Amino acid sequence: MNEWEHVTCMKTIALRFQGNLMKTYIAVGTANCFNEDVVSRGRMILFDIIEVVPEVNQPLTKHKLKVKNFMKIK
């Protein structure tokens, strides 16, 4: 995340991928929090969950997140 950017919501979603296949993504909503004199801005980020080879003796490291798409919100 950028400086002053805060995650306001996060959800795991399943979307159709290549016809009838379902793929799991993580959707994150962010906001830039300054003060009442500055207009709030944010963005929606969609992370793709990729399975990789885990590190030795650490089976929980078998997934990585890749930024799939993001949209700025004004």
N, C-alpha and C positions, 0 to 999 in steps of 0.2 A: 504494500500500500504506500501511497505517497505521504509526504509530511502533512499533517493536519487532517488526514483522511481516516475516517472511522467506519468500521463495519457496523451497519445498523440491523441487518437481517441476513440469514443464511438458511438455505433449504436444499435438501437433496431431491432432485427431480428425475423422472424417467421420460425420455422423449423418443419418438419413433426415429429409427436410423435405418436407411436403405430398405424401404418397404415396411415390413411388419416387425423387424427387429427392434427391440427396446434397448436403449443405452442410458446409463446413469450419469448424470452431471451434478455439479454443485453450483447453485446460483447464489451470488453474493451481491447484496445491495450496500452501497457506501454513501457517505455524506461528508462534505468538508465543513467542519464546524469552526467558525470564527467568532463573530459577535453579532449583535442585532443590526449593525450598520452595513454588513456585507451580505449580499444575496447568497443563499445556500445553493450549492451545486453537489452533484453526486454522479454515480455511475452504477450500472448493472454489469457484473462480470460473470461469465459462464466458464467454469473450469471443467475440463475433460479429465476423467480418472483413467490413468494409464497403468497397466500392470507391467512391472519390470522385474528383473532378477533381484531378489533380496540380498542385502549384505550378509556376510558370514555371521552366524549366530544371532541374527536380528530378523526374525521372520516378519515383524510388523512393518518392515521397510519395503514391502513388495508393491506399493502403489505410489505413484507420483501424480501431481496435478499439473496440467498444462492449460494455459489460457486459451480458450477456444474462441471467445468472442466477447466484446464489451461494448456498451452503449453509454454515451454521456447523457446526463439528465440536466436540463437547465431549469 
